[in-house]
Amino acid sequence: MSAHAGDADLAPRRQVGVLPFRRMPDGSFMVMLITSRESRRWVIPKGWPMKGRKPYDAAAREAYEEAGLLGSVGKRPLGFYLYEKRLKSRDAVLCQVKVFPLEVRKQLKHWPERHQREDRWFKPSEAADAVAEAGLAAIIRAACKRETGALA
């Protein structure tokens, strides 16, 4: 599916992201998804690694920039998934996203990309159904099936 036939043997570009969640009073979880700027698909906050920041810190920074989320980020990834990112040049590159848990404490009223995306809280099963990437859906399902506290 790549724009260039010769790209197939290139290693995927690495990205970092968070699975934002909050624990409900009944012990269940809710997961936040945001829309991508270009295709408006439901995705998680993610981006490129940042020089001088640990991967989980860079992922938490993306959650702030893309969704205004503040909370505690886990240092151990929940997993990885692959997706094709469309570049401004219209080419597509394969990306591997390392996903960290983010227990959301609050969502700010103002953040950098507020007017560029939508955000919504989902039940985990609905979030898994809403995302296009099978690998991300599997991470959401697995993370929320674990015992209470496994995300934190």
C-alpha positions in Angstrom: 0.0 0.0 0.0 3.0 2.3 0.2 3.3 5.1 -2.3 6.7 3.8 -3.5 7.3 0.1 -4.2 10.9 0.3 -2.9 9.7 1.5 0.6 8.5 -2.0 1.6 11.8 -3.0 3.0 12.3 0.1 5.1 11.9 -0.2 8.8 8.8 1.6 10.1 9.3 5.1 11.6 8.9 5.1 15.3 6.2 7.2 17.1 5.0 7.4 20.7 1.4 7.7 21.9 -0.8 7.4 24.9 -4.0 5.6 25.6 -5.8 8.2 27.8 -8.1 6.6 30.3 -10.1 7.4 33.5 -11.4 5.0 36.1 -15.2 5.4 36.8 -16.7 5.1 40.3 -18.0 1.6 39.4 -14.5 0.5 38.6 -14.9 0.4 34.9 -12.8 2.5 32.5 -13.4 5.1 29.9 -10.9 5.7 27.0 -10.5 9.0 25.2 -10.0 9.1 21.4 -9.3 12.1 19.3 -9.8 12.7 15.6 -6.8 13.0 13.2 -6.4 16.4 11.6 -6.4 15.2 8.0 -8.7 12.1 7.7 -10.8 12.8 10.9 -10.5 9.1 11.9 -10.6 8.2 15.6 -7.0 7.8 16.9 -5.0 8.3 20.1 -2.7 11.2 20.8 0.6 10.4 19.3 3.7 11.9 17.6 7.4 11.7 16.9 9.9 11.1 19.7 11.3 14.3 21.1 15.0 14.9 21.6 15.9 15.1 25.3 12.6 13.5 26.4 11.9 9.9 27.5 9.4 8.2 25.1 6.7 8.2 27.7 7.2 11.9 28.5 7.1 12.7 24.8 3.8 10.7 24.5 2.3 12.6 27.5 3.3 15.9 25.8 1.4 14.9 22.7 -1.7 14.2 24.9 -1.4 17.8 26.2 -0.9 19.3 22.7 -3.6 17.3 20.9 -6.2 16.9 23.6 -5.3 19.2 26.6 -4.9 16.1 28.8 -2.9 16.1 32.0 -2.3 13.0 34.2 0.1 10.4 35.1 1.8 8.5 32.3 3.0 4.9 32.8 6.7 4.2 32.0 5.9 0.7 30.6 4.3 0.5 27.1 1.0 -1.3 26.7 2.2 -2.4 23.3 2.9 -1.4 19.7 0.8 -1.0 16.6 1.5 -0.2 13.0 -0.3 2.3 10.7 0.2 4.2 7.5 0.7 7.9 8.0 -0.1 10.1 5.1 2.5 12.9 4.6 1.8 16.3 3.3 3.5 15.1 0.1 0.7 12.6 -0.3 3.2 9.8 0.3 2.5 7.2 3.0 5.0 6.0 5.5 4.7 3.0 7.8 4.9 4.0 11.5 5.2 1.9 14.6 3.6 3.5 17.6 4.7 2.6 21.2 1.6 3.2 23.4 1.8 4.2 27.0 -1.1 4.4 29.5 -2.1 7.9 30.6 -4.4 8.1 33.6 -6.2 11.4 33.0 -6.5 13.8 35.9 -8.0 16.7 34.0 -8.6 18.2 30.6 -7.6 21.9 30.2 -10.0 24.4 28.7 -7.3 25.6 26.2 -4.6 23.7 24.4 -2.6 24.0 21.2 -4.7 21.9 18.8 -8.1 22.4 20.5 -9.8 23.7 17.3 -8.2 21.2 15.0 -9.6 18.0 16.5 -12.6 16.5 18.2 -12.3 14.4 21.4 -14.6 11.9 23.0 -14.7 9.5 25.9 -15.6 5.9 24.9 -16.3 2.7 26.7 -13.2 0.5 25.8 -15.2 -1.9 23.6 -16.6 1.1 21.6 -13.2 2.7 21.4 -11.7 -0.5 20.0 -14.5 -0.6 17.4 -14.0 3.1 16.5 -10.3 2.9 15.6 -9.3 1.7 12.1 -6.0 0.0 13.2 -6.5 -3.6 14.3 -3.3 -3.4 16.4 -4.6 -0.4 18.3 -8.0 -2.0 18.8 -6.2 -5.0 20.3 -4.2 -2.8 22.7 -7.4 -1.1 23.9 -9.2 -4.4 24.4 -6.2 -6.0 26.2 -5.5 -3.0 28.4 -9.0 -2.7 29.6 -9.5 -6.4 30.2 -6.7 -6.6 32.7 -7.5 -6.4 36.4 -8.3 -3.0 37.8 -5.1 -1.0 38.1 -3.3 -2.7 35.3 -3.4 0.5 33.2 -1.9 2.7 35.9 
